[in-house]
């Protein structure tokens, strides 16, 4: 990066940190630190919800996901609007009426202490692991730019973030997310404009979309239905997005404290509802736009050369190894294939109806993929534990190699700010659940407001350090945006099932639902392992539906068996 890019990046990041510290003035108690004294208007609630959900993983990995797999990932969010409606009808009024700090307090009132503790622990585990991945995502950038060790980069990234999160609590998080999202949306709009502007003369936005569509990247709607019937192993399709996505989003926004804590900061039920409904309306178009940038980048690289691996470190490792001649030969072969493909693409611009040209271009793209797979095999030969998936580096490579001076620094800042927005909210929610559901329940039951405030800051710091440690092990996870959602799906369905029993199955008690939750979680982990090892084929979104229904069915069964035994 140039000096101007570094200046842009530094000014943006330092400005956000000081803005967060400035906005951190609040009442020094639990209500002030975790819920901002419940004074936030709906638009701040909306921005906070979006800022929490849209992490660096979204802006770093999603364009790469579209580049590799097309736009069908957007179907993941199709269940979101319906989930927002259910939340506004059921979850929001109950949480506001009970004046809870965390969603899990309600479970003790409804069931018992151990059900509350189990649910809280499941949340803490999955949220801490997901936050570690969110720290790792921007660390990839700094590590690539400065050639730093990824472990030191994780420490640097997490340390800067902890500074204003520990100091300011929920109020600082909400206000900085407002500032962050403004910069993020401006930066992504700039990226979309630049990728079109950098296309060859005579090639415009519609041409780029046309080329991406003909090469299979505009697959916004897929049914998952094939000749043999419905493909349950297909991760993203219309049916899994609406049904499985609905249960995932309902659990994420209704039972994950990182989101519940955002709309509990609202000044009233109506303000919370407005923030959630607007999120349901805005999120799909936002994600569509981010994925569309990935398709535009894909089309751009059909006219322009790209490296055989978007992760520069892979090639550095090969070029410094004993098999560098094999790696160099594959690079040369890749360049020749690209030259042939680019000649065909230029012909296609003048004759867009010629399907044979598209077929030939597609064949060359497949040749490129075969060569890239060979490079990955060489990487594994040098280091069996090395990460070979370069999806997370595609958008980053375009930004660094092709954007003008100043714009690179701004786009890098966008990814940093997206990470900080989601991680700050996650640390705040981890601390709130730890203090309210664990510490004040089992360690210090009677604390003064001053002691509550001190504990809140200490737990925020402790979870920040834990998540940094988790980021150290986040390598070799493939597409980060998929990794985060797969990890959440291992827990969200069971947590949601507990809340659904609490809301809608009034006659079932704590003992039945506790046993049902434990067995259901074991079932979900077993299904995931079987799918991962190839014994079954099941898209991860279905784990959310199975987990929720399993808890409800088993809780009902255990309740009936208990009633029969008592009779």
N, C-alpha and C positions, 0 to 999 in steps of 0.2 A: 504494500500500500504506500501511497505518497504521503508526504508531510501533511498535505491538506486533508487527506482522509483521516490521518491520526488525530488531527486537530478537531475535525467534525465529530469523530467518535468520542474523544475525551470530553469535549464540551457537552455533548448530549448526555453522556452517562453521569458526569459530575453534576450537571444541572438537575437530573432526576433525583440523585441522592440528596442534594441539598433541599430540593422541593419537598421530598419525603420527610426530612428532618424538620423543616419549617412547619409542615402540616401535622406533625406528630403531637402537638399540644392537646392533651385530653385529660379527663378525670383519671386519677391514678387508682383505679380499682378494676374489678373484672368487667364491669359494664362498659367502662371507658376503653380499656385495652383491647378487649375481644370484640365488642359490638359498637364501638364509636358512640356510646351513649344512646344508641337507637335513634339517631337523628338524620339519617341519610335520605335524600329525596330519591324518587324512582330512577331518574336518569343516572345518578351515581351508582345505584344498585345495579342497573343494567350494565354500565361500563365495568363495574367490579366483577360481575358474573362473567362477562365476556373476557375480561383481562385474566381472570383465573383459569378459564377454560382454554384460551388461546395461548399456549405456551410457545417457547422457542421451537419445540418439536413440531408445532403446527406450521410455522413459517419456514423452518429449515427442511423438514422431511416431507411435507405434503406436496410441494412442487416436484420433488424427486419421485414421490409415489405416483403422481400423474404421469411423469415422464416414462416410468417403467410399466405401469399397469393401467394407464388411462384414468378417466375421471369417475369411474364407478365407485370410488371410495366415498363420493358425496352421498350415496345411498345410506351410508352409515348413520346419517343424521336425519333420515326421513321420519323416524319415530319421535323426534324432538318436540315438534309443536303439540302433538297429542299429550306427551308427557308433561308439558308446561301447563296444559289445561287441568289435568288430574292433580298436579301439585297445588295449583291455585284453589281448587275446590276442597281438597282434603288436608294436605300437609301444612300449608302456610297458616290457616286460621288456628289449627291446633297448637303449633309451635309458638305463635304470637300470644295466644290466650294463656298458655302456661308460663310465659316469660322465661323460657329455658335459655341457657347459654349454649348447650349442645343438643343435637337431635336425640342423643342417647339417654338424656335425663328422662325423657318421656317414657322410655321402655321400662324404667324402674317403677314409675307410677302405674304403668299398665300391667307389667309382669312381676319382675323381681330384680334383685341386685345382680345376680349372676348373669342374667340375660343381657342386662345393660352392659356389664363388664365385658362379656364375650363379644358383643357387637362393637363396642368401642375398641377392643384389641384388634379385631379384624380390620376395622377402619385404619387404625394406627399403622398396622403392618403394611397394608397395600398402599396407603398414601405416602408413607415414608419411602418405600421402594420406588414408587412412581416419581416422587420428587427427586430422588437420586438420579433417575434417568433425565429429568428436566434440567438438572445441573450439568450433566454430561453433554447435553446437546450443544449449548453455546461454547463449552470447553473445546469441542472439536474445532470450532472456528479459530479461536485464539491459538490453539495448538498448531493448526495448519499455517496460520499467518506468521507466527513468530518462531516456528519450529521448536516450541517448548515441549517439555515432557507433559503428557496428558494428566498425570497425577498432580503435578504442581499447578497446572492450569485449573483443575477442579478446585483446589484450595483457594486460588486467587478469585475465581468466579464466585464461589460460595461465600468467601469472606466479605467481599464488597456488598453482596446482597444482605447478609446478616446485619450489617451496620444499621440500616434504617428500619429493618423489620423488627429487630429487638427493641430499638428505641421507640418506635412510633405505634406499634400495634395496628389494629384494624383501620383506624382513621388514616394513618399514613399509607397503608396499603391501598385503600379506596381512592384517595386523592392522587397518589402517584400513578395508579392504573389509568385514571382519566388522562393524565398527561402522556403516559406511555402509549395509549391507544391512538391518540392524535398523531404522534410521530410514526407509529407502526403503519396506520392506514395510509399516511402520506408517502411513506417509504415504499410500501408495496404497490401503490398506484404508480409511483415513479418507475419501479421495476417493470411493471406491465407496459408502460409507455416506452421505456428504453428498449425492451426486447423487440417490439414492433418497429421502432425507429432504426434499429441496427440491422434489420432484414435487408437483403439486396435491393437495389433500385428497381422499382416496378413491382415489388412484392409487398403487399399490404396485410392488414389484420385479417381480412376475410380469406386471403390466400393461405395464410399460416393456419387458420382454423380448418380450411378445406383440406390442406395437406395432412394435418393432424387427424382429421376425421377419416380420411381415406385409409390412413395407416392404423386405424383402430383405437385412437386415443380419446375420441369424444363419446365413449361408451357410458353416457350418463345413466341410462336406464338399462339394466340387465335383469332378466327374470330368474336366472338360476335353473331354468327348466331345460333339460337336454333330452336327447333321444331316449335315454334310459329312464327318464323321469326327473324329479327334482334333485339337484346336486347339493346334498347337505354339507359337503365339504367346501362349497364355494363361499368365500368370506363375505363378499359384498354383492348383494343383489336386492331387488325391490322388496322381496318377501322378508328376507333376514333383516333388512334395514328397518322396515316398518314394525315388525314384531319383536325381533331380538333387540333392535336399536331402541325401541320404546322402553323395554325393561331396563336396558343399560342406562338410558338417559334418566328414567324415572328414579333409578337407584342413585345415580351420580348426583342429580340435583336435589333429590328428596332425602337422602340418607348420608351423603358424604359431607362431613363437617366443613370441608374447604368451600363448598357451595352454600350449604345451609347457613354458615356464618356470614356469607355475603348478604343474603336477603333478610337475615335477622337484624341487620344494622338499620333497616328501613324504619321510618318514623311511624308507619301504620301498616295494616294488612293490605290496604289498597295500593300503597306504594310498592310493597313487595310483589304483589300480583302484577302490577304494571311492568315492573322490571323483568319479571320472568316471561310474561307474554311477549314483550318486545324482543327478548332474547330468542324466543321460539321463532319469531318472524325474521330476525336479522341473521341468525347463525348460518342457515343453509345458503343464502346468497353470498355471505362472506366466504364460506368454505368453497363454494363454487368458483368464486373469483380467484382464490389462492390456487386451486387445482388448475384453473384455466391458464394461469401464469406458467405452470409446469408444462402444459400442452404447447404453449407458445415457445417455451425454451426448447422443447423437443423439436418443433418445426425449425427453429433457429439453427439447431445443430445438424439439421439435414442439409442446410446450405453452407455451414461452416464446420471446420474441423474441431473435434474434441478428443481428449486423451483416451487411450485404451482403458485407463482406469481413472475415474474422477477423484479418487483418493490418491493424491500425489505421493504419499508416504509408501504406498505399495510399490510403486515403480522405483522410488529411491532405494527401498530395501532390496529389490531384485537387481538393480544396477550396481549394487555394492556386494553382490553375492557371487558365488561360483557359477551360477547359471545365468549370468548377465547376457551372454550371447544368445541364449534361447529367448530371453525377454526382449532383447533388441530386435530379434528376427520377427517376433510377434508384433512388435510396434510397427515395424516397416510394413508388414502384411496388412495391419489395420489401416495404415495411411493409404495404401494402394486401394483397398476396398472403399474407403471414404471418398477418394478421388473419383472412382467409377460411379459411386452413388450420387455425388454432387453433380456430376455431368448429367445424369438422368433426371435429377430434380430440376435442373435448369431447363431441360427439354420439356418437363412437365408443366412449367410455368407458361410455356407457349402453347401447350396442348393439354389442357386440364381434363379432357374427356377420354384420354387414351388410358384405358385400364391396364394395358400391357406394361406401360411405364411404371404404374403403381406396383404391379406385381414384381417387376424387376427391382424396384427400390426396396420393397419389402424383403426380397431375397437377399439383397446386400445387407440390410439391417440384421437379418438372421445370421449372415456371415460374421458381421461385427460381434454379435452376441457370442458366437462360437469361439471367436478369438479371445474375447473378454473372459469367457469361462476357462480357456486355456491359461490365461494370465493368472486367474484366481487359483488354478491348480498349482502353478509355479509358486505362488505366494504361500500356499499351504505346505509346499515341499520345503521351503526355507524356514517357515515358522508355522507349525501345526495349529497354534493357538491364535494366529493372526485373524483380524476381521477382514473378510473378503467382500462383504456387501458394501457397495459404494453409493447406495441410494441417497443417503443423508448428505453426500458431498456434491450432488449434481447442481443444485441451485447455487450453492456457495461457489463452485467452480465458475459458473457463468458470471456471477457478480464480480469476482476477483479478476477474471481474465478479460471481460468485455465492457464493464461499465466505466464511465468517465471519472476523472479525478473529482473527489468530493462525494459523488454518489455512492462509491464503494463504502466509504466510512459511514454514510447514513444507513445503508442497507445492513451493514454489520451491526450498527447500533440498534436497528429494528429487532434483530434476532436476540441481542442481549436483553433489550427491554421486555420483549415477550417472555423471555425466561424469567426475568426478575418479577414480572407481574404475577405469574402463576405460582412461582416458588414462594414468594412472600406470603401470598394467601394460604398456601399449603402449610407453611411453618406456623402461621398464626392459628390455623385450625388444629394442627397437631398439638400445639401448646395448650389450646383451650380444652381439648378433650383430655389431655394428660392431667391438667390441673383439676378440672371439674369432675371428670368421670373416674379418675384413678387416685390422684394425690389427696384431694379433699374427702374422698370416700374411704380410703384405707390408711393413709399416712397421717395427715393433720386434718381432723374434722372441723376444728374451730380455728379459723384464721382471721386476723384483722384485715381490713382493706389494704393496708400497707403491705402486709405479708402476702396477700393474694397477688398484688402488683409485682412484688419481687419474684415470686414463684413463676409468674407468667413470663417475665423476661428471661429467667434462667432456663425454663423449659424450651422457650423459643431458641435460645442459643444452643441448648443440648441437641434439639432435633436438627438444627442447622448443621452441626458437626456430624451427626449421624448420617444425614442425607449426603453430605460431602463424601463420607466414607463409602456409602452405597454407590456413589458415582464412580468410585475407583474400580468397581466391578461391572460397569454398564457397557463395556466393550463386547463385541461379538454378539450383539442383539439384533442385527439386521436393521430394517426400517424402524426408526424410533417411534414414529407415530403409531405403527402397528403394535410395537412392544408395549407401549403405555396402555393401550386399550385392551390388549390380551391380558396383561397383568390385572387390570381392573375387573375384567370379566371373571376372573377366578374367585372374586369375593363379592362383587356387587349384587349378583343374583340372590345369594344367601342373605345378605344384609337386607335387601329389599323384601324378601319373603318374610323376615321377622316383622318388619313394619307393616306389611300388608295383613298379616295375622292380627297385629295389634289394632289396626284400623277397622277391619272388616269381619273378623271372626271373634266376636266379643265373648263367647263362652269358653274359649281356649285359654288355659293358664300358662304360667311361666315354665313349669316343669316340662310340659309337652313341647313347647316351642324351643326350649333350650336343647333338648335331645334331638329334635328335628333339625335344628341348625347345625349341630355338630356332625350328624350323619350326612346331611346334604353337602356340607363343605368337603367331607371326605369323598363323596360321590363326584363332585365337580373336579377335584384334584385328580381323581382316578381317570375320569373321562379325558381330561387334558393330557395326561401322560400317555394314555392309549392312542389319542389322536396324534401326539407328537412323535410317537414311535411307529405310527403307520398301521396300527391294528384296526382303527376305525377312521372314518372321514367325517369331521364335524367342524363347521365354521365356528370361530370363537364367540360370535354374537349369540349363538343358541345357548351357550353356557349360562347367560343371564336369565333366559326364560326357564331353563331346566332348574337352575338353582332356586328361583323364586317359587315355582310350582312344587318342587320337591319339599321345601320347608312347609308350605301350606298343606300339602297332602299328608305328610308325615305328622305334622302337628295335629291335624284333625284325627288321624288314625290313633295316635298316642292318647289323645284326649278321650276318644271313645273307649279305648282299652282301659284307661284309668277309671272312667265312669262305670264300666262293667265290673271291674275289680272291686270298687267301693260298694256297688250294689250287692 
